[in-house]
Amino acid sequence: MKISVFFSAMLIMMAAAYSGSIKADTKVVAHRGYWKTEGSAQNSIASLVKGDSIKAYGSEFDVWLTADGNLVVNHDRVFKGVNFPEASMEEISAVRLDNGEKVPTLEEYLSAALRHPDIRLVLEVKTHGNDSVRQTLACQKIVDMVNGFKLQDRVDYIAFSLFACKELHRLSPETPVY
């Protein structure tokens, strides 16, 4: 009986110590920015700013390549009736986010990020179907823009396309890719 009580107590102490170390290492990344708050919207400049205001470790956002070769920040392939990878920048610029902001370009988003140097940028490259040419172009333009803003040390790249992940790693081997 004493042995089982001893082992039970040891397990409880080890579990408590382990959970304490997990808590100390936990970092919050605002998914699509901190958008479930007044004045914000998914993938908006406001969601990035609000994520920084609550001291989130990072802000995740999604990037599409438009039909005419521009980079825009938005989660959904089709948003308010506009198919982002098939639309022109002119079409997308008419779309308003739920907080009234226009859909930001990647350039606008990264420019805003420069004013908030404490938040990490978790950039998701959206999958452009099975089109490796467009996926390669999207990755190249994204890496070039991130590097142009000198933000490569603050960016983590993520993608659901293994092809895109390999391409991002090829183009920016020092930047984390998940």
C-alpha positions as CSV (number, residue, x, y, z in Angstrom):
1,M,0.0,0.0,0.0
2,K,2.8,2.4,0.9
3,I,4.5,1.7,-2.4
4,S,1.4,2.5,-4.5
5,V,0.8,5.8,-2.5
6,F,4.5,6.7,-3.0
7,F,4.3,6.0,-6.8
8,S,1.0,7.9,-7.0
9,A,2.5,10.9,-5.3
10,M,5.5,10.7,-7.6
11,L,3.3,10.6,-10.7
12,I,1.3,13.6,-9.5
13,M,4.5,15.6,-8.8
14,M,6.0,14.7,-12.2
15,A,2.8,15.6,-14.0
16,A,2.7,18.9,-12.1
17,A,6.3,19.7,-13.0
18,Y,5.7,18.7,-16.6
19,S,2.6,20.8,-17.0
20,G,4.4,23.8,-15.4
21,S,7.2,23.5,-18.0
22,I,4.7,23.3,-20.8
23,K,2.9,26.5,-19.6
24,A,6.3,28.3,-19.4
25,D,7.0,27.5,-23.1
26,T,3.5,28.1,-24.5
27,K,3.3,31.0,-26.9
28,V,0.1,32.4,-28.4
29,V,-0.2,32.9,-32.2
30,A,-3.2,34.8,-33.2
31,H,-4.8,32.7,-36.1
32,R,-5.7,35.1,-38.9
33,G,-4.6,37.8,-36.4
34,Y,-6.6,38.8,-33.4
35,W,-9.9,39.3,-35.2
36,K,-12.6,38.2,-32.8
37,T,-12.7,41.7,-31.2
38,E,-14.4,44.9,-32.0
39,G,-13.0,46.8,-35.1
40,S,-11.1,43.8,-36.4
41,A,-11.6,41.2,-39.2
42,Q,-9.7,38.1,-40.3
43,N,-6.4,38.8,-42.0
44,S,-6.8,42.5,-41.6
45,I,-4.2,45.1,-40.7
46,A,-6.3,45.7,-37.6
47,S,-6.0,42.0,-36.6
48,L,-2.2,42.3,-36.8
49,V,-2.2,45.5,-34.7
50,K,-4.6,44.0,-32.2
51,G,-2.5,40.8,-31.9
52,D,0.5,42.9,-31.1
53,S,-1.6,44.9,-28.5
54,I,-2.3,41.8,-26.5
55,K,1.3,40.7,-26.7
56,A,0.7,37.6,-28.8
57,Y,3.9,35.9,-29.8
58,G,2.8,35.9,-33.4
59,S,0.1,36.6,-36.0
60,E,-0.7,34.1,-38.6
61,F,-2.0,35.3,-42.0
62,D,-2.7,33.8,-45.4
63,V,-1.3,34.9,-48.8
64,W,-2.7,34.4,-52.3
65,L,-1.2,35.1,-55.7
66,T,-3.9,36.9,-57.8
67,A,-4.5,36.1,-61.5
68,D,-2.4,39.2,-62.5
69,G,0.5,38.4,-60.2
70,N,-0.2,40.4,-57.1
71,L,0.1,39.1,-53.5
72,V,-2.9,39.6,-51.2
73,V,-3.7,38.7,-47.6
74,N,-6.9,36.7,-47.2
75,H,-7.9,33.2,-45.8
76,D,-10.6,32.0,-48.2
77,R,-10.1,31.1,-51.8
78,V,-13.5,32.6,-52.5
79,F,-14.5,35.6,-50.3
80,K,-17.6,37.7,-50.9
81,G,-18.0,36.1,-54.3
82,V,-14.5,36.8,-55.5
83,N,-12.2,33.8,-56.3
84,F,-8.8,35.2,-55.2
85,P,-6.4,33.2,-57.4
86,E,-8.5,33.8,-60.4
87,A,-9.3,37.5,-59.8
88,S,-7.4,40.6,-60.8
89,M,-6.1,43.1,-58.2
90,E,-8.7,45.5,-59.5
91,E,-11.5,43.1,-58.6
92,I,-10.1,42.3,-55.2
93,S,-9.6,46.0,-54.3
94,A,-13.3,46.4,-54.4
95,V,-13.8,43.8,-51.7
96,R,-14.2,45.0,-48.1
97,L,-13.4,43.0,-45.1
98,D,-16.0,42.7,-42.3
99,N,-14.5,45.7,-40.5
100,G,-14.6,47.9,-43.6
101,E,-10.9,47.6,-44.5
102,K,-10.0,46.7,-48.0
103,V,-8.2,43.4,-48.5
104,P,-4.6,44.2,-47.8
105,T,-1.8,43.5,-50.2
106,L,1.2,41.6,-48.8
107,E,3.2,44.8,-49.2
108,E,0.7,46.8,-47.0
109,Y,0.6,44.0,-44.4
110,L,4.4,43.8,-44.1
111,S,4.7,47.6,-44.0
112,A,2.3,47.6,-41.0
113,A,4.3,44.8,-39.4
114,L,7.4,47.0,-39.5
115,R,5.6,49.3,-37.0
116,H,5.0,46.4,-34.7
117,P,8.4,44.8,-34.3
118,D,7.6,42.5,-31.3
119,I,5.1,40.2,-33.1
120,R,6.3,37.2,-35.1
121,L,4.8,36.8,-38.6
122,V,3.5,33.4,-39.5
123,L,2.9,33.5,-43.2
124,E,0.8,30.8,-44.8
125,V,1.3,30.4,-48.5
126,K,-2.1,29.2,-49.8
127,T,-2.1,26.3,-52.1
128,H,-2.7,27.2,-55.7
129,G,-4.0,23.8,-56.8
130,N,-1.7,21.5,-58.6
131,D,-0.1,24.3,-60.6
132,S,3.6,24.1,-59.7
133,V,4.4,27.1,-61.9
134,R,2.0,29.4,-60.0
135,Q,3.0,27.9,-56.7
136,T,6.7,28.6,-57.5
137,L,5.9,32.1,-58.6
138,A,3.9,32.8,-55.4
139,C,6.7,31.5,-53.2
140,Q,9.3,33.5,-55.2
141,K,7.4,36.7,-54.9
142,I,6.6,36.2,-51.3
143,V,10.2,35.5,-50.3
144,D,11.4,38.4,-52.4
145,M,9.0,40.8,-50.7
146,V,9.7,39.5,-47.1
147,N,13.5,39.9,-47.8
148,G,12.9,43.3,-49.4
149,F,11.3,44.4,-46.1
150,K,14.2,42.7,-44.2
151,L,11.7,40.7,-42.2
152,Q,13.1,37.2,-42.8
153,D,14.2,36.9,-39.2
154,R,10.7,37.5,-38.0
155,V,8.9,35.2,-40.4
156,D,7.9,31.5,-40.2
157,Y,6.5,30.1,-43.4
158,I,3.8,27.5,-43.3
159,A,1.9,25.8,-46.2
160,F,-0.3,22.7,-46.7
161,S,1.5,22.0,-49.9
162,L,4.7,19.9,-49.6
163,F,5.8,21.4,-52.9
164,A,5.4,24.9,-51.5
165,C,7.3,24.0,-48.4
166,K,10.2,22.6,-50.4
167,E,10.2,25.7,-52.6
168,L,10.2,28.1,-49.6
169,H,13.1,26.2,-48.1
170,R,15.0,26.3,-51.4
171,L,14.4,30.0,-51.7
172,S,15.0,30.9,-48.0
173,P,16.9,28.1,-46.4
174,E,17.5,30.0,-43.1
175,T,13.8,30.8,-42.6
176,P,11.7,28.2,-40.7
177,V,9.2,26.4,-42.9
178,Y,6.5,24.2,-41.6
